[in-house]
């Protein structure tokens, strides 16, 4: 185990580390990563693979001034450990602790918030342009993994950045996909020679000397053209060079000394540079090296064996995957689409059983929606399984490709509501609002595994047009009912107040009803099964009786169901005392979902407290 003394046993000024000290630091950081993440859970394999690269970056750049932009950001743990948060890593992704993604509000060293893929080059380009406009002097680096290159936004950024004329360094961390493979022994040999420190030092001094005089600049241009012609003849053409980048690589991403030297060289090049680094995902922890996908995002585990501390139980994602596989066996028109989330959305079984009807488009949600629309147009029944927070990246395609022609595409919206530890970038608290703006869209909200099965079958074979079935991360709670038929259902009769909700929030609402009953308050509980189009008949009937309504939902306040219900009641001539409990207008931080719900008054105790306030005060509390 690593002691607290070991955690501070390295020189705080990374610029002054020797290569030997740097390698020792990397080994120590890798041990601490395994230990910390084994306790808190988080993204492990990607961080283990980026240790040497991150240390090398911090030996060359000052991230308090220079801007290091992470893509997705799940490989930022070593960066956080090197920038004053090393002792706090035991609080990683915990409520009030260190965030699992870069977060500028947490540290000046975090240049830009990250959580969604493929945007880093575009963001870094914007920073470089701002630097030029404002006459400032700092370096800008974009660090992206090869997976981000499956998203079109990455190429939009690269296309613009390569021709920008700005000093900009893009580092491609390639841990699984060969982007520009060398062909043959000569090409491999020349590529290695081009990256030798002696060659890079000579090239740097040669350029400076030749630029000192007009004759020198002319000679340099001639020799540079000759060199480029020879390189094109002997080395494969690089896509990145065609875009305008100075291409360096591929480089061993676990050779700290070489990485440091090349980064120092690239730092002084006054044009866009792309450095291609080859790394091993999960490096240094055998279970993660052997199965990097399983250790991409992990729950707490045994740091010696990699075995989870608790066996994963049944959850909404696995129930969805099992049910879809069963339904696909009944109708060969059913197919599954994912955007690089096969495991996360529960589609492994489907992919194994129906490989010809399973499609992973990579980190390209817009492509997934458009492709699914094309499949539906030609008679297929495509099911796109996607996290709520990632579906919003495809809003335009939802409107213009799926909805305009009323195409029967099923969107299975996973991680709907509060997701907990991943925080602001991953909470699914906007989909209820943005899906409601889409004409022809039906939105269903199961509250139990049984209801998910029923609603998924109904979405596939009974409804028409685009349909979204939204469900949360994790397992079901105390409510395991099957009141999923019809647009709404009364779960509990009462005369004093109407409590309304949907999805797993019903567990907290039912708990609140129990607490209110102990206070002599009889609550009527209504569960909404269909959120769009919204059918409010049962709510109206109940409110005519109780004259008081409380709506609780894990959604942002703007455009939430509660607002729509309140408007419906007003139009119907009803003006009940009402209170809406939701996630508010801001962004919700990271932490255990139970703690977040407590702070938002979305747990049973909070809902009961707010209900008593509105009943006793006779008006909506502020």
C-alpha positions in Angstrom: 0.0 0.0 0.0 1.1 3.6 -0.6 1.8 5.7 2.5 1.0 9.4 2.9 4.8 10.0 3.0 5.1 8.3 -0.4 2.3 10.5 -1.8 4.5 13.6 -1.2 7.8 12.0 -2.0 8.3 13.6 -5.4 9.6 17.0 -6.3 6.7 19.5 -6.6 8.3 21.2 -9.6 7.8 18.6 -12.4 10.0 20.7 -14.8 13.0 19.7 -12.7 12.4 16.0 -12.5 15.1 13.7 -14.0 13.9 10.9 -16.3 14.6 8.4 -13.5 12.6 10.4 -11.0 9.8 10.8 -13.5 9.6 7.1 -14.1 9.5 6.4 -10.4 6.7 9.0 -10.1 4.7 7.2 -12.9 5.0 3.9 -11.2 3.8 5.5 -7.9 0.9 7.3 -9.5 -0.2 4.1 -11.2 -0.3 2.3 -7.9 -2.3 5.1 -6.3 -4.7 5.2 -9.2 -5.5 1.5 -8.7 -5.9 2.0 -4.9 -8.1 5.1 -5.1 -10.4 3.9 -7.9 -10.8 0.5 -6.2 -12.4 2.4 -3.3 -14.4 5.0 -5.1 -15.1 3.5 -8.5 -14.5 5.5 -11.7 -12.7 5.4 -15.0 -9.6 3.2 -14.6 -8.2 1.7 -17.8 -8.1 5.0 -19.7 -6.2 6.7 -16.8 -3.7 3.9 -16.4 -2.9 4.2 -20.1 -2.2 7.9 -19.9 0.1 8.1 -16.9 3.4 8.7 -18.7 1.8 11.0 -21.3 0.3 13.1 -18.5 3.5 13.3 -16.5 5.4 14.3 -19.7 2.9 17.0 -20.4 3.4 18.4 -16.9 7.2 18.3 -17.3 6.9 20.6 -20.4 3.8 22.8 -19.9 2.4 24.8 -17.1 -1.3 24.0 -17.0 -2.0 27.0 -14.8 -1.2 29.2 -17.8 -1.1 26.8 -20.8 -4.4 25.4 -21.7 -4.7 21.5 -21.7 -8.1 20.5 -23.1 -9.2 17.0 -22.5 -11.6 15.1 -24.8 -14.3 13.4 -22.8 -12.0 13.9 -19.8 -12.2 10.4 -18.2 -8.4 10.2 -18.5 -7.7 13.2 -16.3 -7.1 11.6 -12.9 -3.3 11.7 -13.2 -3.6 15.4 -14.2 -5.6 16.0 -11.1 -3.1 14.2 -8.9 -0.3 16.4 -10.3 -2.2 19.7 -9.8 -2.8 19.8 -6.0 -5.6 17.2 -5.7 -3.5 14.1 -5.0 -4.5 13.7 -1.4 -8.1 14.3 -2.2 -8.4 11.5 -4.7 -10.0 9.3 -2.0 -13.0 11.6 -2.5 -13.1 11.0 -6.2 -16.7 11.3 -7.6 -18.0 11.5 -4.1 -20.4 14.2 -2.9 -18.4 17.3 -2.1 -15.2 15.6 -3.4 -13.0 15.7 -6.5 -15.0 15.4 -9.8 -14.4 12.6 -12.2 -14.0 14.9 -15.1 -12.1 18.2 -15.6 -13.9 21.0 -13.8 -12.6 24.6 -14.1 -14.5 25.6 -10.9 -12.4 23.0 -9.1 -8.9 24.1 -10.3 -7.3 26.7 -12.5 -5.4 23.8 -14.1 -8.7 22.4 -15.5 -8.9 24.5 -18.7 -12.4 23.4 -19.9 -15.2 21.1 -18.6 -15.4 17.8 -20.4 -17.7 14.8 -20.4 -18.8 14.5 -24.0 -16.5 13.3 -26.8 -14.9 14.8 -29.9 -15.0 18.5 -29.1 -11.5 19.1 -27.8 -9.9 20.3 -31.0 -12.6 22.8 -31.7 -12.4 24.1 -28.2 -8.6 24.3 -28.3 -8.8 26.1 -31.7 -11.1 28.7 -30.1 -8.7 29.2 -27.3 -5.8 29.6 -29.7 -7.7 32.2 -31.7 -8.6 34.1 -28.6 -5.0 34.1 -27.6 -4.0 35.7 -30.9 -6.9 38.3 -30.8 -6.0 39.4 -27.2 -2.2 39.3 -27.8 -1.5 36.8 -25.1 1.2 34.2 -24.9 0.4 30.7 -23.7 0.3 27.2 -25.3 -2.8 25.3 -26.2 -3.0 21.5 -26.2 -5.9 19.2 -27.1 -5.7 15.7 -25.8 -8.1 13.2 -27.4 -8.3 9.4 -27.6 -8.7 7.5 -30.8 -12.3 6.7 -29.9 -13.2 10.4 -30.2 -12.3 10.2 -33.9 -15.4 8.1 -34.5 -17.3 11.4 -33.9 -17.8 13.8 -36.7 -17.2 16.9 -34.5 -13.5 15.8 -34.1 -13.0 16.1 -37.9 -14.8 19.4 -38.0 -12.3 20.7 -35.5 -9.3 19.1 -37.2 -10.3 20.5 -40.6 -10.4 24.0 -39.2 -7.4 23.7 -36.9 -5.0 22.3 -39.5 -5.3 25.4 -41.7 -5.6 28.0 -38.9 -2.0 29.1 -38.8 -2.1 29.1 -35.0 0.4 27.5 -32.6 -1.7 24.5 -31.5 -0.7 21.0 -30.4 -3.2 18.1 -30.8 -2.2 14.9 -29.1 -3.9 11.7 -30.4 -3.7 9.1 -27.7 -4.1 5.9 -29.8 -4.8 2.9 -27.5 -6.6 0.6 -29.9 -7.0 1.9 -33.4 -4.3 2.3 -35.9 -4.8 5.7 -37.6 -1.8 6.0 -40.0 0.0 2.7 -40.0 3.5 2.6 -41.4 4.0 0.3 -44.3 7.1 -1.8 -44.6 10.5 -1.8 -42.9 11.9 1.3 -44.5 9.0 3.4 -43.5 9.1 2.1 -40.0 12.9 2.8 -39.8 12.5 6.4 -41.1 9.6 7.2 -38.8 11.8 6.2 -35.8 14.8 8.2 -37.1 12.6 11.3 -37.5 11.7 11.1 -33.8 15.2 10.7 -32.3 16.1 13.5 -29.9 19.4 14.1 -31.8 17.5 14.6 -35.1 14.9 16.9 -33.5 17.6 19.0 -31.8 19.5 19.3 -35.0 16.3 20.2 -36.9 15.4 22.9 -34.4 18.9 24.6 -34.5 19.1 24.2 -38.3 15.7 26.0 -38.8 16.8 28.9 -36.5 20.1 29.4 -38.2 18.7 29.3 -41.7 15.9 31.8 -40.8 18.5 34.3 -39.8 19.3 35.5 -43.3 17.4 35.9 -46.6 19.8 33.4 -48.3 19.3 30.9 -45.5 15.6 31.1 -45.8 15.8 30.4 -49.5 18.0 27.4 -49.0 15.7 26.2 -46.2 12.7 26.3 -48.5 14.5 24.4 -51.2 15.7 21.7 -48.8 12.4 21.5 -47.1 10.6 20.8 -50.4 13.1 18.2 -51.3 12.7 16.5 -47.9 8.9 16.5 -48.2 9.1 15.0 -51.7 11.3 12.2 -50.4 9.1 11.6 -47.4 6.0 11.3 -49.6 7.7 8.8 -51.7 8.9 6.6 -48.7 6.3 7.2 -46.0 2.5 6.7 -46.2 0.5 9.8 -46.7 -0.9 11.1 -43.4 -4.5 12.3 -43.3 -3.4 14.8 -40.7 -0.7 16.3 -42.9 -3.3 16.7 -45.7 -5.4 18.7 -43.2 -2.4 21.0 -42.6 -0.8 19.6 -39.4 2.8 18.9 -38.8 2.5 15.2 -38.0 4.8 13.6 -35.5 4.6 9.9 -34.6 3.7 7.3 -33.8 5.5 7.5 -30.5 5.7 5.0 -27.6 3.3 6.6 -25.1 5.0 4.8 -22.2 8.5 6.1 -22.9 8.6 9.1 -20.6 12.0 10.3 -21.7 11.2 10.3 -25.4 7.7 11.7 -24.8 9.2 14.6 -22.9 11.8 15.4 -25.5 9.2 15.3 -28.4 6.8 17.5 -26.4 9.6 20.1 -25.8 10.3 20.0 -29.5 6.6 20.3 -30.5 6.1 23.2 -28.0 8.3 25.5 -30.1 6.8 24.8 -33.5 4.7 27.8 -34.5 2.1 26.0 -36.5 -0.5 23.2 -35.9 1.1 20.0 -34.8 -0.4 16.5 -34.4 1.5 14.2 -32.1 0.4 10.5 -32.5 1.0 8.6 -29.3 0.6 4.8 -28.9 -0.5 3.6 -25.5 -1.9 0.5 -23.8 -5.2 1.0 -22.1 -5.1 -0.4 -18.6 -1.3 -0.3 -18.6 0.3 -1.7 -15.4 -2.7 -3.4 -13.9 -3.0 -6.9 -15.4 -6.9 -7.3 -15.0 -7.4 -3.9 -16.8 -4.8 -4.7 -19.5 -6.5 -8.1 -20.3 -10.0 -6.6 -20.3 -9.8 -2.9 -20.8 -13.5 -2.5 -21.7 -14.6 -4.0 -18.4 -12.3 -1.6 -16.5 -13.2 1.5 -18.5 -15.8 2.5 -15.9 -15.8 0.4 -12.7 -17.5 0.1 -9.4 -15.3 -0.4 -6.3 -13.1 -3.5 -6.7 -10.4 -5.6 -5.0 -7.1 -3.8 -6.0 -5.2 -7.1 -6.0 -7.5 -9.2 -8.2 -9.8 -6.7 -9.9 -12.8 -8.6 -8.6 -15.8 -6.3 -7.9 -16.5 -5.8 -4.2 -20.2 -6.4 -4.9 -21.8 -8.4 -7.6 -23.8 -6.2 -10.0 -27.5 -7.0 -9.7 -30.3 -6.7 -12.2 -30.8 -3.2 -13.5 -32.9 -1.3 -16.1 -30.2 -1.6 -18.8 -29.9 -5.4 -18.5 -33.7 -5.8 -18.4 -33.9 -3.7 -21.5 -31.3 -5.7 -23.3 -32.9 -9.0 -22.4 -36.3 -7.9 -23.4 -35.2 -6.4 -26.7 -33.4 -9.6 -27.6 -36.6 -11.6 -26.9 -38.7 -9.3 -29.0 -36.2 -9.4 -31.8 -36.6 -13.1 -31.9 -40.3 -12.6 -32.7 -39.8 -10.1 -35.5 -36.8 -9.9 -37.8 -37.4 -6.2 -38.5 -36.2 -5.3 -35.0 -32.6 -4.1 -34.9 -30.4 -2.4 -32.4 -28.3 0.7 -32.7 -25.7 2.1 -30.2 -23.2 4.9 -30.2 -20.2 3.2 -28.7 -22.2 2.1 -25.6 -22.8 -1.6 -26.2 -22.1 -2.7 -22.6 -23.4 0.4 -20.9 -26.8 0.1 -22.6 -27.1 -3.7 -22.0 -26.9 -4.8 -25.7 -24.1 -7.4 -25.4 -26.6 -10.3 -25.6 -28.4 -8.8 -28.6 -25.1 -8.2 -30.4 -24.1 -11.9 -29.8 -27.4 -13.4 -30.9 -28.2 -11.0 -33.8 -24.9 -9.7 -35.1 -26.5 -8.9 -38.5 -29.1 -6.7 -36.8 -26.7 -4.9 -34.4 -25.0 -1.6 -35.4 -22.4 0.4 -33.4 -21.8 3.7 -35.1 -19.1 4.9 -32.7 -19.4 8.2 -30.8 -21.7 9.6 -33.4 -25.2 10.0 -32.0 -26.4 12.2 -34.9 -25.4 9.4 -37.3 -27.2 6.9 -35.2 -30.5 8.8 -35.4 -30.2 9.5 -39.1 -29.3 5.9 -39.9 -32.2 4.6 -37.7 -34.5 7.0 -39.6 -33.4 5.5 -42.9 -33.9 2.0 -41.6 -37.4 2.9 -40.4 -38.3 4.6 -43.7 -37.6 1.3 -45.5 -39.6 -0.9 -43.1 -37.2 -1.8 -40.3 -37.9 -1.3 -36.6 -34.7 0.3 -35.3 -34.1 0.7 -31.6 -31.5 3.3 -30.6 -30.2 2.7 -27.1 -28.5 5.8 -25.8 -27.8 7.7 -22.6 -30.1 10.7 -22.1 -27.2 13.1 -21.9 -25.8 11.9 -25.2 -29.1 11.9 -27.1 -29.3 15.6 -26.8 -26.3 15.8 -29.1 -28.6 14.6 -31.9 -31.5 17.0 -31.4 -31.4 18.3 -35.0 -31.7 14.7 -36.3 -34.5 13.9 -34.0 -36.5 16.8 -35.5 -35.5 16.7 -39.1 -34.8 13.0 -39.8 -37.1 11.1 -37.5 -40.0 13.3 -36.6 -40.9 15.3 -39.8 -41.8 12.1 -41.7 -43.3 10.6 -38.5 -40.9 7.6 -38.7 -41.1 4.7 -36.3 -37.8 4.9 -34.5 -37.6 3.8 -30.9 -35.3 5.7 -28.6 -34.4 3.8 -25.4 -33.2 6.6 -23.2 -30.9 5.1 -20.6 -29.5 7.0 -17.5 -32.6 9.3 -17.4 -32.7 11.4 -14.3 -29.9 11.8 -11.8 -27.0 9.5 -12.4 -24.9 10.4 -9.4 -21.1 10.2 -9.5 -20.4 11.4 -13.0 -22.1 14.8 -12.3 -23.1 17.7 -14.5 -22.1 16.3 -17.8 -24.0 13.0 -17.4 -27.2 13.7 -15.5 -30.2 13.0 -17.7 -32.3 15.9 -16.5 -33.1 17.6 -19.8 -34.7 14.9 -22.0 -38.2 15.3 -20.8 -38.2 19.0 -21.9 -36.4 18.6 -25.2 -38.3 15.5 -26.3 -41.6 17.2 -25.6 -40.7 19.9 -28.2 -40.5 17.3 -31.0 -43.8 16.9 -32.9 -45.1 13.3 -33.2 -42.9 12.1 -30.3 -44.4 9.7 -27.7 -42.5 9.5 -24.4 -43.1 6.6 -22.0 -41.7 6.4 -18.5 -41.7 3.0 -16.8 -41.2 2.9 -13.0 -40.3 -0.8 -12.7 -38.7 -3.6 -14.6 -42.1 -5.2 -15.5 -43.3 -1.8 -16.8 -40.2 -1.4 -18.9 -40.9 -4.8 -20.6 -44.5 -3.9 -21.3 -43.7 -0.4 -22.6 -40.9 -1.6 -24.8 -43.1 -4.1 -26.5 -45.9 -1.5 -26.9 -43.3 1.0 -28.4 -42.1 -1.6 -30.9 -45.4 -3.1 -32.1 -48.4 -1.0 -31.1 -47.4 2.7 -31.4 -46.4 4.6 -34.5 -44.0 7.4 -35.2 -41.0 8.2 -33.0 -41.2 6.8 -29.5 -38.9 7.3 -26.5 -38.8 5.0 -23.5 -36.9 6.6 -20.7 -35.5 4.7 -17.7 -32.8 5.3 -15.0 -29.4 4.0 -14.2 -29.4 1.2 -11.7 -32.1 -1.1 -10.3 -35.7 -0.7 -9.3 -36.8 0.4 -5.9 -39.7 -0.6 -3.7 -42.3 -0.1 -6.4 -42.4 -3.2 -8.6 -45.9 -2.7 -9.9 -47.3 -3.2 -13.4 -49.6 -0.1 -13.6 -48.0 0.8 -16.9 -51.1 0.6 -19.1 -52.8 3.8 -20.1 -51.4 7.3 -19.9 -51.6 7.4 -16.1 -52.6 5.4 -13.0 -53.8 6.1 -9.5 -51.5 4.1 -7.1 -53.1 5.4 -3.9 -56.4 7.1 -3.0 -56.6 10.3 -0.9 -58.5 13.5 -0.3 -55.9 16.0 1.0 -53.2 16.4 -1.6 -52.4 15.1 -5.1 -48.8 13.8 -5.5 -47.7 13.3 -9.1 -44.6 11.7 -10.5 -43.2 9.2 -13.0 -40.5 6.7 -13.4 -38.5 5.5 -10.3 -39.3 8.8 -8.5 -42.5 7.0 -7.6 -40.6 5.2 -5.0 -39.9 8.4 -3.2 -43.4 9.7 -3.7 -44.9 6.6 -2.2 -42.5 6.9 0.7 -43.7 10.5 1.2 -47.3 9.4 1.2 -46.5 7.0 4.0 -44.8 9.7 6.0 -47.8 12.1 5.4 -50.2 9.4 6.5 -48.4 9.4 9.9 -49.2 13.1 10.1 -52.8 12.6 9.3 -52.6 13.6 5.7 -54.2 11.4 3.0 -52.3 11.8 -0.2 -53.6 10.6 -3.6 -50.7 9.3 -5.7 -50.8 9.5 -9.5 -48.2 7.9 -11.7 -47.8 9.2 -15.2 -46.9 6.5 -17.7 -46.9 8.8 -20.7 -45.2 12.2 -20.6 -45.7 13.2 -24.2 -48.3 13.7 -25.4 -49.4 14.6 -21.9 -52.8 13.4 -20.8 -53.9 15.2 -17.6 -57.4 13.8 -17.1 -56.6 11.8 -13.9 -54.7 14.7 -12.4 -57.5 17.2 -13.1 -60.0 14.8 -11.5 -57.9 14.4 -8.4 -57.1 18.1 -8.0 -60.8 19.0 -8.2 -61.1 17.0 -5.1 -57.9 17.8 -3.2 -57.3 21.4 -4.4 -53.5 20.9 -3.8 -50.9 19.4 -6.2 -47.3 18.5 -5.8 -45.2 17.2 -8.7 -41.8 15.7 -8.1 -39.4 14.8 -10.9 -35.7 14.4 -11.6 -35.7 17.0 -14.3 -34.6 20.6 -14.9 -37.3 23.0 -14.0 -37.7 24.6 -17.4 -40.1 22.6 -19.6 -40.7 20.0 -16.9 -43.9 18.0 -16.6 -44.9 20.0 -13.5 -45.0 23.2 -15.5 -47.1 21.6 -18.2 -49.5 20.2 -15.7 -49.9 23.5 -13.9 -50.6 25.2 -17.2 -53.2 22.5 -18.1 -55.0 23.0 -14.8 -55.0 26.8 -15.2 -56.5 26.4 -18.6 -59.1 24.0 -17.2 -60.2 26.7 -14.8 -58.5 25.1 -11.8 -56.1 27.1 -9.6 -54.9 24.7 -7.0 -52.2 25.4 -4.5 -49.2 23.8 -6.2 -45.6 23.0 -5.6 -43.1 21.7 -8.2 -40.0 19.8 -6.9 -37.3 19.3 -9.5 -33.6 19.9 -10.2 -34.0 23.6 -10.7 -32.5 25.8 -13.4 -28.8 25.1 -12.8 -26.6 22.1 -13.2 -26.5 19.4 -10.5 -23.1 18.5 -9.1 -21.7 15.0 -8.7 -22.3 12.7 -5.7 -24.4 9.7 -4.7 -27.9 10.0 -6.1 -29.5 9.7 -2.6 -27.5 12.7 -1.4 -28.4 14.8 -4.4 -32.1 13.9 -4.0 -31.9 14.9 -0.4 -30.5 18.3 -1.2 -33.2 18.8 -3.9 -36.0 17.6 -1.7 -36.7 14.8 -4.1 -36.4 12.0 -1.5 -39.4 10.8 0.5 -38.6 13.0 3.5 -38.1 16.1 1.3 -41.3 15.6 -0.6 -43.3 15.1 2.6 -41.7 18.2 4.1 -42.7 20.3 1.1 -46.2 18.8 1.1 -46.8 19.8 4.7 -45.5 23.3 4.0 -47.9 23.9 1.2 -50.8 22.4 3.2 -50.1 24.3 6.4 -49.1 27.6 4.8 -51.9 27.6 2.3 -49.6 28.8 -0.4 -46.6 27.6 -2.4 -43.4 28.0 -0.3 -40.6 29.8 -2.0 
